[in-house]
Amino acid sequence: MTWLWTSADMVDAMGGRPVGTLPEGITGISIDTRTLASGEAFFAIKGDQFDGHDFVTAAMAAGAGLIVVAEAKLPALGKLQVPMIVVDDVLEGLVRLGIASRARSKAQIIAVTGSVGKTTTKEALRHVLADVGKVHASAASFNNHWGVPLTLARMPADTEYGVFEIGMNHPDEIRPLVKMVRPHVAIITLIAPAHLGHFNDLEEIARAKAEIFEGIVPGGYALLNRDDALFGFLEQLAREAGVEHIRSFGQDAAADYRAVAMKLLPNCSCMTAVLAGEEVAIKIGAPGRHIVQNALAVLGAAHLVGADMARVAMALASLTPEDGRGARHRLHHPDGVITLIDESYNANPASMRAALELLHAAQPEGRGRRVAVLGDMLELGNHAAKLHRELAQPITGAEINTLFIGGPEMSVLASALPVEIQTEYRQSVEELQPLVIKAVRPGDVVMVKSSKGIGFSKIVGALMAKYPPAEPLGPAE
């Protein structure tokens, strides 16, 4: 049996106290009894809504190998006869285990942050590096104060490439996380007005993202978007943080990893790129200009950690978008096929424009139309009305035939749109959903885009329930 951790090493790393007869080791780590697998350690973390200590019995029933609990909670657990490691604070215990995991690892570590494209870039790195070695990467968007240490603690000792997403919506959030991760390469994808409600301007967002530089190991690299208007500011912050090597990606002529030509197709993207002085033709199995930007960051990071670039470039051809982040579905309508683009996971002004460009590039079939279903962009604070109103220009440029908009913030957009765009506005997803379901017709390309909290994923689910998937839409041949 190959253990993720021996129990003795866990006790040592966390400074914990063993109670009962501990197993020799554990096969994984869980903080959720619904997904816990037999033989894993259950960490009873206290969150904002739930306390893991209330689920200890469920964890044991699910086959947990041992439980990590807080000393103060021990009396409430009664005479429960289970193997336990007792710590002062369970989340702090997880942090210590994550730090120990990083200390024992010989992997090349990449950290990713940015206003848009973090998860897409992280998943693309996972995909391409899996072709050249053993990869460990964050699950979903595990990029916060518990997600990062959990991902670190789950990293097997024999990992060759580790990829970590680090998020924030306030200053001083990235700093402690990147100091645990200690990357060899830190990527900032793009600075854009996401979470602008918590900041005065883009420079404040850039300064918060630049906290990632503080954890880069000596001799490591900052990898920045040369096409970003704040590139120079980020480069200056990287130097101030003592980063020894700064590299860049983008279409800018000075970028180290540069797209010199690109062709954006409905189901894929093609580009000619210069990678560290060598020209390479690359196909990416996902469409969109923003995907090309993310792919350049992926190629740059892979090159900097010494991966086999021929295999990495080849692997990009089989990259496919994830659910909620550009995944495409062919839906069966009684009279034909509907193409659904699911962008329902997140939205901010930059990603909204990228998604509208993606819809513009898509080709309806027959008498079909381009249909956009757009919901509120959250966390924009006092800038919300202005930024929602400014979507009128990219919507008009995308040659959209039919537009559905929903959410309180989207109300300002309705009056800013030209009359020739057929528009329906409703305040809630519940009011909008039946209109969308009724309106779609064969040949349509329908894109759903909103911040996750608005719940437009319900519209995606309703469309797929009404018109079941006809066939998967993978990368173009």
MARLUM-814913 format. One record per residue (C-alpha): x, y, z; residue in three letters; residue number from 0. Coordinates in Angstrom, 1 decimal, padded with zeros to 4 digits. Example, Ala and Ser with C-alpha at 12.3 -4.5 7.8 and 13.67 -1.06 7.14 Angstrom:
<kolses>
KOLSE   east  north     up type seq
KOLSE  012.3 -004.5  007.8  ALA   0
KOLSE  013.7 -001.1  007.1  SER   1
</kolses>
This chain:
<kolses>
KOLSE   east  north     up type seq
KOLSE  000.0  000.0  000.0  MET   0
KOLSE  001.3  003.5 -000.9  THR   1
KOLSE  000.2  005.9  001.7  TRP   2
KOLSE -000.4  009.6  001.1  LEU   3
KOLSE  000.8  010.1  004.6  TRP   4
KOLSE  001.8  007.8  007.4  THR   5
KOLSE  000.0  008.5  010.6  SER   6
KOLSE  003.3  009.1  012.4  ALA   7
KOLSE  004.3  011.7  009.8  ASP   8
KOLSE  000.9  013.5  010.2  MET   9
KOLSE  001.3  013.6  013.9  VAL  10
KOLSE  004.8  015.1  013.6  ASP  11
KOLSE  003.9  017.6  010.9  ALA  12
KOLSE  000.8  018.9  012.8  MET  13
KOLSE  002.2  018.7  016.3  GLY  14
KOLSE -000.9  016.7  017.1  GLY  15
KOLSE -001.8  014.2  019.9  ARG  16
KOLSE -002.7  010.7  018.8  PRO  17
KOLSE -005.8  009.1  020.4  VAL  18
KOLSE -006.7  005.5  020.0  GLY  19
KOLSE -004.9  003.1  017.7  THR  20
KOLSE -004.0  005.0  014.5  LEU  21
KOLSE -003.8  003.2  011.2  PRO  22
KOLSE -000.3  002.9  009.6  GLU  23
KOLSE -001.3  005.6  007.1  GLY  24
KOLSE -004.0  007.3  005.1  ILE  25
KOLSE -004.8  007.2  001.4  THR  26
KOLSE -006.2  010.7  001.1  GLY  27
KOLSE -007.6  013.8  002.9  ILE  28
KOLSE -011.2  014.9  003.0  SER  29
KOLSE -013.1  017.8  004.6  ILE  30
KOLSE -016.5  016.6  003.2  ASP  31
KOLSE -018.2  013.4  004.3  THR  32
KOLSE -020.2  013.4  001.1  ARG  33
KOLSE -017.1  012.7 -001.0  THR  34
KOLSE -014.9  011.0  001.6  LEU  35
KOLSE -013.4  007.7  000.4  ALA  36
KOLSE -012.6  004.7  002.6  SER  37
KOLSE -009.1  005.0  004.2  GLY  38
KOLSE -008.9  008.8  004.0  GLU  39
KOLSE -008.4  011.2  006.9  ALA  40
KOLSE -011.3  013.5  007.8  PHE  41
KOLSE -010.4  016.9  008.9  PHE  42
KOLSE -013.2  018.4  011.0  ALA  43
KOLSE -012.8  022.0  009.8  ILE  44
KOLSE -015.1  024.6  011.2  LYS  45
KOLSE -016.4  026.7  008.3  GLY  46
KOLSE -018.7  029.7  007.9  ASP  47
KOLSE -021.8  027.5  007.8  GLN  48
KOLSE -020.9  024.1  009.1  PHE  49
KOLSE -018.6  022.6  011.7  ASP  50
KOLSE -016.9  019.4  010.6  GLY  51
KOLSE -017.1  018.1  014.2  HIS  52
KOLSE -020.8  017.6  013.7  ASP  53
KOLSE -020.0  015.1  010.9  PHE  54
KOLSE -017.5  012.9  012.7  VAL  55
KOLSE -020.0  010.0  013.0  THR  56
KOLSE -020.8  010.3  009.3  ALA  57
KOLSE -017.1  010.3  008.4  ALA  58
KOLSE -016.5  007.1  010.3  MET  59
KOLSE -019.6  005.5  008.7  ALA  60
KOLSE -018.0  006.4  005.3  ALA  61
KOLSE -014.8  004.6  006.2  GLY  62
KOLSE -012.5  007.3  007.4  ALA  63
KOLSE -009.1  006.0  008.5  GLY  64
KOLSE -008.8  008.6  011.1  LEU  65
KOLSE -010.3  011.9  012.3  ILE  66
KOLSE -008.5  015.2  012.9  VAL  67
KOLSE -010.3  017.1  015.6  VAL  68
KOLSE -009.8  020.2  017.8  ALA  69
KOLSE -008.9  019.7  021.5  GLU  70
KOLSE -011.7  022.0  022.6  ALA  71
KOLSE -014.3  019.9  020.7  LYS  72
KOLSE -013.1  016.6  022.3  LEU  73
KOLSE -015.6  016.6  025.3  PRO  74
KOLSE -018.6  017.1  022.9  ALA  75
KOLSE -017.6  013.9  021.0  LEU  76
KOLSE -018.1  011.9  024.1  GLY  77
KOLSE -016.7  008.4  024.3  LYS  78
KOLSE -016.5  007.9  020.6  LEU  79
KOLSE -014.0  005.1  019.9  GLN  80
KOLSE -012.3  006.3  016.8  VAL  81
KOLSE -008.6  006.8  015.8  PRO  82
KOLSE -008.0  010.5  016.1  MET  83
KOLSE -005.2  013.1  015.9  ILE  84
KOLSE -006.1  016.0  018.3  VAL  85
KOLSE -004.8  019.5  017.4  VAL  86
KOLSE -005.4  023.0  018.8  ASP  87
KOLSE -007.1  024.1  015.6  ASP  88
KOLSE -008.0  021.8  012.7  VAL  89
KOLSE -007.5  024.4  009.9  LEU  90
KOLSE -004.1  025.3  011.4  GLU  91
KOLSE -003.3  021.6  011.5  GLY  92
KOLSE -004.1  021.3  007.8  LEU  93
KOLSE -001.9  024.4  007.1  VAL  94
KOLSE  001.0  022.7  008.9  ARG  95
KOLSE  000.5  019.5  007.0  LEU  96
KOLSE  000.4  021.5  003.7  GLY  97
KOLSE  003.7  023.2  004.6  ILE  98
KOLSE  005.2  019.8  005.4  ALA  99
KOLSE  004.0  018.5  002.1  SER 100
KOLSE  005.7  021.3  000.2  ARG 101
KOLSE  008.9  020.8  002.2  ALA 102
KOLSE  009.1  017.1  001.3  ARG 103
KOLSE  008.3  017.7 -002.4  SER 104
KOLSE  010.8  017.7 -005.2  LYS 105
KOLSE  008.2  018.8 -007.7  ALA 106
KOLSE  008.3  021.8 -009.9  GLN 107
KOLSE  005.6  024.1 -008.5  ILE 108
KOLSE  003.5  026.6 -010.5  ILE 109
KOLSE  001.1  029.1 -008.9  ALA 110
KOLSE -001.6  030.9 -010.9  VAL 111
KOLSE -003.5  034.1 -010.0  THR 112
KOLSE -005.2  036.9 -012.0  GLY 113
KOLSE -008.6  038.5 -012.4  SER 114
KOLSE -009.7  036.1 -015.2  VAL 115
KOLSE -008.5  032.8 -016.5  GLY 116
KOLSE -007.0  031.4 -013.3  LYS 117
KOLSE -008.9  028.1 -013.3  THR 118
KOLSE -008.8  027.7 -017.1  THR 119
KOLSE -005.0  028.2 -017.0  THR 120
KOLSE -004.6  025.8 -014.1  LYS 121
KOLSE -006.6  023.1 -015.7  GLU 122
KOLSE -004.8  023.6 -019.0  ALA 123
KOLSE -001.5  023.2 -017.1  LEU 124
KOLSE -002.8  020.0 -015.5  ARG 125
KOLSE -003.8  018.7 -018.9  HIS 126
KOLSE -000.6  019.3 -020.7  VAL 127
KOLSE  001.8  018.4 -017.9  LEU 128
KOLSE  000.1  015.1 -017.4  ALA 129
KOLSE  001.6  014.1 -020.8  ASP 130
KOLSE  005.1  014.6 -019.4  VAL 131
KOLSE  005.0  013.6 -015.8  GLY 132
KOLSE  003.0  013.1 -012.6  LYS 133
KOLSE  000.9  016.1 -012.0  VAL 134
KOLSE -001.0  017.3 -008.9  HIS 135
KOLSE -003.3  020.3 -009.2  ALA 136
KOLSE -006.0  022.1 -007.3  SER 137
KOLSE -009.5  020.5 -007.5  ALA 138
KOLSE -012.2  022.8 -008.8  ALA 139
KOLSE -011.4  026.4 -007.6  SER 140
KOLSE -009.7  025.4 -004.3  PHE 141
KOLSE -007.8  028.7 -004.1  ASN 142
KOLSE -008.6  030.2 -000.7  ASN 143
KOLSE -007.4  029.9  002.9  HIS 144
KOLSE -008.6  026.3  003.2  TRP 145
KOLSE -008.4  025.2 -000.5  GLY 146
KOLSE -004.7  025.9 -000.9  VAL 147
KOLSE -003.5  024.1  002.2  PRO 148
KOLSE -005.8  021.2  001.5  LEU 149
KOLSE -004.4  020.9 -002.1  THR 150
KOLSE -000.9  021.0 -000.7  LEU 151
KOLSE -001.6  018.4  001.9  ALA 152
KOLSE -003.1  016.1 -000.8  ARG 153
KOLSE  000.1  016.4 -002.9  MET 154
KOLSE  001.7  012.9 -003.2  PRO 155
KOLSE  005.4  012.8 -002.3  ALA 156
KOLSE  006.4  011.6 -005.8  ASP 157
KOLSE  004.6  014.5 -007.7  THR 158
KOLSE  006.7  015.9 -010.5  GLU 159
KOLSE  004.6  019.0 -011.3  TYR 160
KOLSE  002.4  020.8 -008.8  GLY 161
KOLSE -000.1  023.4 -010.1  VAL 162
KOLSE -001.9  025.7 -007.6  PHE 163
KOLSE -004.6  028.3 -008.1  GLU 164
KOLSE -004.5  031.2 -005.7  ILE 165
KOLSE -007.4  033.6 -005.5  GLY 166
KOLSE -008.4  036.7 -003.6  MET 167
KOLSE -011.0  039.4 -003.3  ASN 168
KOLSE -009.2  041.5 -000.6  HIS 169
KOLSE -005.6  042.6  000.0  PRO 170
KOLSE -003.4  040.3  002.1  ASP 171
KOLSE -005.2  037.1  001.0  GLU 172
KOLSE -002.6  035.8 -001.5  ILE 173
KOLSE  000.5  036.6  000.7  ARG 174
KOLSE  000.0  033.8  003.3  PRO 175
KOLSE -001.1  031.3  000.7  LEU 176
KOLSE  001.8  031.8 -001.7  VAL 177
KOLSE  004.3  031.5  001.2  LYS 178
KOLSE  002.9  028.0  001.7  MET 179
KOLSE  003.1  027.1 -002.0  VAL 180
KOLSE  006.5  028.6 -002.7  ARG 181
KOLSE  006.3  028.3 -006.5  PRO 182
KOLSE  009.1  028.1 -009.0  HIS 183
KOLSE  006.9  030.0 -011.4  VAL 184
KOLSE  004.1  032.4 -010.6  ALA 185
KOLSE  001.7  033.4 -013.3  ILE 186
KOLSE -000.6  036.5 -013.3  ILE 187
KOLSE -003.0  035.9 -016.1  THR 188
KOLSE -004.5  039.4 -016.4  LEU 189
KOLSE -005.6  042.4 -014.3  ILE 190
KOLSE -009.2  043.3 -014.9  ALA 191
KOLSE -012.1  044.9 -013.0  PRO 192
KOLSE -013.2  041.8 -011.0  ALA 193
KOLSE -013.9  042.3 -007.3  HIS 194
KOLSE -013.7  046.0 -008.0  LEU 195
KOLSE -016.2  046.6 -005.2  GLY 196
KOLSE -013.4  045.9 -002.7  HIS 197
KOLSE -010.8  048.1 -004.4  PHE 198
KOLSE -010.5  051.7 -005.5  ASN 199
KOLSE -009.0  051.0 -008.9  ASP 200
KOLSE -007.1  048.5 -011.1  LEU 201
KOLSE -003.7  049.4 -009.6  GLU 202
KOLSE -005.0  048.3 -006.2  GLU 203
KOLSE -006.1  045.0 -007.7  ILE 204
KOLSE -002.7  044.6 -009.3  ALA 205
KOLSE -000.9  045.3 -006.1  ARG 206
KOLSE -003.0  042.6 -004.3  ALA 207
KOLSE -002.3  040.1 -007.1  LYS 208
KOLSE  001.4  041.0 -006.9  ALA 209
KOLSE  001.5  039.5 -003.4  GLU 210
KOLSE  002.2  036.2 -005.3  ILE 211
KOLSE  005.7  037.4 -006.0  PHE 212
KOLSE  006.6  037.3 -002.3  GLU 213
KOLSE  006.5  033.5 -002.3  GLY 214
KOLSE  008.5  032.7 -005.4  ILE 215
KOLSE  011.6  030.6 -004.5  VAL 216
KOLSE  015.1  032.0 -005.0  PRO 217
KOLSE  015.9  031.8 -008.7  GLY 218
KOLSE  012.2  031.4 -009.6  GLY 219
KOLSE  010.2  033.2 -012.3  TYR 220
KOLSE  007.3  035.7 -012.5  ALA 221
KOLSE  005.4  035.1 -015.7  LEU 222
KOLSE  003.3  038.1 -016.7  LEU 223
KOLSE  000.9  039.1 -019.5  ASN 224
KOLSE  002.7  041.6 -021.7  ARG 225
KOLSE -000.5  042.6 -023.3  ASP 226
KOLSE -001.9  043.7 -020.0  ASP 227
KOLSE -002.0  047.5 -019.6  ALA 228
KOLSE -000.6  047.1 -016.1  LEU 229
KOLSE  002.3  044.9 -017.2  PHE 230
KOLSE  004.9  047.6 -016.4  GLY 231
KOLSE  003.4  048.2 -013.0  PHE 232
KOLSE  003.5  044.4 -012.2  LEU 233
KOLSE  007.0  044.1 -013.5  GLU 234
KOLSE  008.1  046.9 -011.2  GLN 235
KOLSE  006.3  045.2 -008.2  LEU 236
KOLSE  008.0  041.9 -009.1  ALA 237
KOLSE  011.4  043.6 -009.0  ARG 238
KOLSE  010.6  045.3 -005.7  GLU 239
KOLSE  009.7  041.9 -004.3  ALA 240
KOLSE  013.1  040.6 -005.3  GLY 241
KOLSE  012.1  038.3 -008.1  VAL 242
KOLSE  015.2  037.4 -010.0  GLU 243
KOLSE  013.7  036.4 -013.4  HIS 244
KOLSE  010.7  038.1 -015.1  ILE 245
KOLSE  009.3  036.6 -018.3  ARG 246
KOLSE  006.2  037.5 -020.3  SER 247
KOLSE  003.6  036.1 -022.7  PHE 248
KOLSE  001.2  037.7 -025.2  GLY 249
KOLSE  001.0  039.2 -028.7  GLN 250
KOLSE  003.3  042.1 -027.8  ASP 251
KOLSE  006.5  042.0 -029.9  ALA 252
KOLSE  008.6  042.0 -026.7  ALA 253
KOLSE  006.9  039.0 -025.1  ALA 254
KOLSE  009.1  036.0 -024.5  ASP 255
KOLSE  006.3  033.6 -025.3  TYR 256
KOLSE  004.5  035.3 -028.2  ARG 257
KOLSE  001.6  034.6 -030.7  ALA 258
KOLSE  002.7  036.0 -034.0  VAL 259
KOLSE -000.4  034.8 -035.9  ALA 260
KOLSE -003.7  033.2 -034.9  MET 261
KOLSE -006.8  031.8 -036.4  LYS 262
KOLSE -009.9  031.6 -034.2  LEU 263
KOLSE -012.3  028.9 -035.3  LEU 264
KOLSE -015.7  028.0 -033.9  PRO 265
KOLSE -014.5  024.9 -032.0  ASN 266
KOLSE -010.7  025.4 -031.7  CYS 267
KOLSE -007.9  027.9 -032.0  SER 268
KOLSE -004.7  027.8 -034.0  CYS 269
KOLSE -001.6  030.0 -033.7  MET 270
KOLSE  001.9  030.3 -034.7  THR 271
KOLSE  003.9  031.0 -031.5  ALA 272
KOLSE  007.5  032.0 -030.8  VAL 273
KOLSE  008.6  030.1 -027.7  LEU 274
KOLSE  012.0  031.2 -026.3  ALA 275
KOLSE  013.1  032.1 -029.9  GLY 276
KOLSE  011.7  029.1 -031.7  GLU 277
KOLSE  008.7  029.3 -034.0  GLU 278
KOLSE  006.0  026.6 -033.4  VAL 279
KOLSE  002.6  025.9 -035.0  ALA 280
KOLSE  000.1  025.1 -032.2  ILE 281
KOLSE -003.5  023.9 -032.2  LYS 282
KOLSE -005.7  024.4 -029.1  ILE 283
KOLSE -008.8  022.3 -028.7  GLY 284
KOLSE -010.8  025.2 -027.3  ALA 285
KOLSE -011.9  028.3 -029.1  PRO 286
KOLSE -011.4  032.0 -028.2  GLY 287
KOLSE -008.8  034.7 -028.1  ARG 288
KOLSE -008.7  034.5 -024.3  HIS 289
KOLSE -007.9  030.8 -024.6  ILE 290
KOLSE -004.9  031.6 -026.8  VAL 291
KOLSE -003.7  034.1 -024.1  GLN 292
KOLSE -004.1  031.4 -021.5  ASN 293
KOLSE -002.3  028.8 -023.7  ALA 294
KOLSE  000.7  031.2 -024.0  LEU 295
KOLSE  000.9  031.4 -020.2  ALA 296
KOLSE  000.7  027.5 -020.1  VAL 297
KOLSE  003.5  027.2 -022.7  LEU 298
KOLSE  005.7  029.7 -020.9  GLY 299
KOLSE  005.3  028.0 -017.5  ALA 300
KOLSE  005.9  024.6 -019.0  ALA 301
KOLSE  009.1  025.8 -020.6  HIS 302
KOLSE  010.3  027.4 -017.4  LEU 303
KOLSE  009.8  024.2 -015.4  VAL 304
KOLSE  011.7  022.2 -018.0  GLY 305
KOLSE  008.9  020.2 -019.5  ALA 306
KOLSE  009.1  018.4 -022.9  ASP 307
KOLSE  007.7  021.2 -025.0  MET 308
KOLSE  006.9  019.1 -028.1  ALA 309
KOLSE  004.6  016.9 -026.0  ARG 310
KOLSE  003.2  019.9 -024.2  VAL 311
KOLSE  002.3  021.7 -027.5  ALA 312
KOLSE  000.8  018.5 -028.8  MET 313
KOLSE -001.4  018.1 -025.7  ALA 314
KOLSE -003.0  021.5 -026.2  LEU 315
KOLSE -004.8  020.0 -029.2  ALA 316
KOLSE -006.9  017.8 -027.0  SER 317
KOLSE -007.8  020.5 -024.4  LEU 318
KOLSE -011.5  021.0 -023.9  THR 319
KOLSE -013.4  023.7 -022.0  PRO 320
KOLSE -014.9  022.8 -018.6  GLU 321
KOLSE -018.6  023.1 -017.6  ASP 322
KOLSE -019.4  026.7 -016.7  GLY 323
KOLSE -016.2  027.9 -018.4  ARG 324
KOLSE -016.9  027.6 -022.1  GLY 325
KOLSE -018.0  023.9 -022.3  ALA 326
KOLSE -020.1  023.3 -025.5  ARG 327
KOLSE -023.0  021.0 -025.8  HIS 328
KOLSE -025.0  019.9 -028.9  ARG 329
KOLSE -028.6  019.7 -027.8  LEU 330
KOLSE -031.3  017.7 -029.6  HIS 331
KOLSE -034.3  019.8 -030.7  HIS 332
KOLSE -037.1  018.0 -032.5  PRO 333
KOLSE -036.3  019.9 -035.6  ASP 334
KOLSE -032.5  020.0 -035.5  GLY 335
KOLSE -029.6  020.9 -033.1  VAL 336
KOLSE -028.9  023.7 -030.7  ILE 337
KOLSE -025.4  024.6 -029.7  THR 338
KOLSE -025.1  025.6 -026.0  LEU 339
KOLSE -022.0  027.4 -024.7  ILE 340
KOLSE -021.9  027.2 -020.9  ASP 341
KOLSE -020.1  030.2 -019.4  GLU 342
KOLSE -022.3  030.3 -016.3  SER 343
KOLSE -019.6  029.9 -013.6  TYR 344
KOLSE -018.2  033.4 -013.4  ASN 345
KOLSE -018.4  036.8 -015.0  ALA 346
KOLSE -016.6  040.2 -014.9  ASN 347
KOLSE -016.2  042.9 -017.6  PRO 348
KOLSE -013.1  041.2 -019.2  ALA 349
KOLSE -014.5  037.7 -019.2  SER 350
KOLSE -017.9  038.9 -020.5  MET 351
KOLSE -016.2  040.6 -023.4  ARG 352
KOLSE -014.2  037.4 -024.1  ALA 353
KOLSE -017.4  035.3 -024.0  ALA 354
KOLSE -019.2  037.7 -026.4  LEU 355
KOLSE -016.3  037.4 -028.8  GLU 356
KOLSE -016.6  033.7 -028.5  LEU 357
KOLSE -020.3  033.8 -029.4  LEU 358
KOLSE -019.5  036.1 -032.3  HIS 359
KOLSE -017.1  033.6 -033.7  ALA 360
KOLSE -019.7  030.8 -033.5  ALA 361
KOLSE -021.7  030.0 -036.6  GLN 362
KOLSE -025.4  029.3 -036.3  PRO 363
KOLSE -026.8  026.6 -038.5  GLU 364
KOLSE -029.5  027.2 -041.1  GLY 365
KOLSE -031.9  029.8 -039.9  ARG 366
KOLSE -030.4  029.8 -036.4  GLY 367
KOLSE -029.4  032.9 -034.4  ARG 368
KOLSE -026.8  034.0 -031.9  ARG 369
KOLSE -028.6  034.1 -028.6  VAL 370
KOLSE -027.0  035.6 -025.5  ALA 371
KOLSE -028.3  035.0 -022.0  VAL 372
KOLSE -026.4  037.4 -019.7  LEU 373
KOLSE -026.7  037.8 -015.9  GLY 374
KOLSE -025.2  040.2 -013.4  ASP 375
KOLSE -021.5  040.6 -012.8  MET 376
KOLSE -021.1  040.7 -009.1  LEU 377
KOLSE -018.6  042.4 -006.7  GLU 378
KOLSE -018.2  045.6 -008.8  LEU 379
KOLSE -019.4  048.0 -006.0  GLY 380
KOLSE -020.0  051.6 -007.1  ASN 381
KOLSE -018.7  050.8 -010.6  HIS 382
KOLSE -021.5  048.3 -011.3  ALA 383
KOLSE -023.9  050.5 -013.2  ALA 384
KOLSE -021.2  051.9 -015.5  LYS 385
KOLSE -019.6  048.5 -016.2  LEU 386
KOLSE -022.9  046.8 -017.0  HIS 387
KOLSE -024.0  049.7 -019.3  ARG 388
KOLSE -020.6  049.5 -021.1  GLU 389
KOLSE -021.5  045.9 -022.3  LEU 390
KOLSE -023.7  047.5 -024.9  ALA 391
KOLSE -020.8  048.0 -027.3  GLN 392
KOLSE -019.4  044.4 -027.2  PRO 393
KOLSE -022.9  043.1 -027.4  ILE 394
KOLSE -023.6  045.1 -030.6  THR 395
KOLSE -020.3  044.1 -032.0  GLY 396
KOLSE -021.0  040.4 -031.5  ALA 397
KOLSE -023.9  040.5 -034.0  GLU 398
KOLSE -026.3  039.0 -031.5  ILE 399
KOLSE -029.8  038.5 -032.8  ASN 400
KOLSE -031.6  037.8 -029.5  THR 401
KOLSE -030.6  038.9 -026.0  LEU 402
KOLSE -031.9  037.8 -022.6  PHE 403
KOLSE -030.6  039.7 -019.6  ILE 404
KOLSE -031.4  039.1 -015.9  GLY 405
KOLSE -030.5  040.3 -012.5  GLY 406
KOLSE -030.9  043.7 -010.7  PRO 407
KOLSE -027.6  045.1 -012.0  GLU 408
KOLSE -028.4  044.3 -015.7  MET 409
KOLSE -031.4  046.6 -015.7  SER 410
KOLSE -029.2  049.6 -016.8  VAL 411
KOLSE -028.1  047.7 -019.9  LEU 412
KOLSE -031.6  047.3 -021.4  ALA 413
KOLSE -031.9  051.0 -022.0  SER 414
KOLSE -028.4  051.3 -023.5  ALA 415
KOLSE -028.9  048.7 -026.3  LEU 416
KOLSE -030.0  049.5 -029.9  PRO 417
KOLSE -033.6  048.8 -030.7  VAL 418
KOLSE -032.7  046.3 -033.4  GLU 419
KOLSE -031.4  043.8 -030.8  ILE 420
KOLSE -034.4  041.9 -029.6  GLN 421
KOLSE -034.0  042.1 -025.8  THR 422
KOLSE -035.9  040.6 -022.9  GLU 423
KOLSE -035.1  041.7 -019.4  TYR 424
KOLSE -036.2  040.1 -016.1  ARG 425
KOLSE -035.0  040.7 -012.6  GLN 426
KOLSE -034.6  037.0 -011.6  SER 427
KOLSE -033.4  033.8 -013.2  VAL 428
KOLSE -036.8  032.2 -012.3  GLU 429
KOLSE -038.6  034.8 -014.5  GLU 430
KOLSE -036.0  034.6 -017.3  LEU 431
KOLSE -035.6  030.9 -017.6  GLN 432
KOLSE -039.0  030.0 -019.2  PRO 433
KOLSE -038.6  032.7 -021.8  LEU 434
KOLSE -035.2  031.3 -022.8  VAL 435
KOLSE -036.5  027.7 -023.0  ILE 436
KOLSE -039.5  028.8 -025.1  LYS 437
KOLSE -037.4  031.0 -027.5  ALA 438
KOLSE -034.6  028.8 -028.6  VAL 439
KOLSE -034.9  027.1 -031.9  ARG 440
KOLSE -032.9  024.7 -034.1  PRO 441
KOLSE -029.7  026.1 -035.5  GLY 442
KOLSE -029.3  028.6 -032.6  ASP 443
KOLSE -026.0  029.1 -030.8  VAL 444
KOLSE -027.0  030.0 -027.2  VAL 445
KOLSE -024.4  031.3 -024.7  MET 446
KOLSE -025.2  031.6 -021.0  VAL 447
KOLSE -022.9  033.9 -019.0  LYS 448
KOLSE -023.1  035.4 -015.5  SER 449
KOLSE -021.5  035.5 -012.1  SER 450
KOLSE -022.1  032.2 -010.3  LYS 451
KOLSE -024.1  033.8 -007.5  GLY 452
KOLSE -026.8  034.8 -009.9  ILE 453
KOLSE -027.6  031.2 -010.6  GLY 454
KOLSE -027.7  031.1 -014.4  PHE 455
KOLSE -026.4  027.6 -014.3  SER 456
KOLSE -030.1  026.7 -013.7  LYS 457
KOLSE -030.9  028.0 -017.2  ILE 458
KOLSE -028.1  025.7 -018.5  VAL 459
KOLSE -029.6  022.8 -016.6  GLY 460
KOLSE -033.1  023.5 -017.8  ALA 461
KOLSE -032.0  023.7 -021.5  LEU 462
KOLSE -030.2  020.4 -021.2  MET 463
KOLSE -033.2  018.8 -019.5  ALA 464
KOLSE -035.6  020.1 -022.2  LYS 465
KOLSE -033.2  019.4 -025.1  TYR 466
KOLSE -030.9  016.4 -024.1  PRO 467
KOLSE -027.4  016.4 -025.4  PRO 468
KOLSE -027.2  015.0 -029.0  ALA 469
KOLSE -023.5  014.5 -029.1  GLU 470
KOLSE -020.4  015.8 -027.4  PRO 471
KOLSE -018.7  018.8 -028.9  LEU 472
KOLSE -015.0  018.2 -028.4  GLY 473
KOLSE -012.0  019.6 -030.1  PRO 474
KOLSE -012.2  020.0 -033.8  ALA 475
KOLSE -010.3  017.4 -035.9  GLU 476
</kolses>
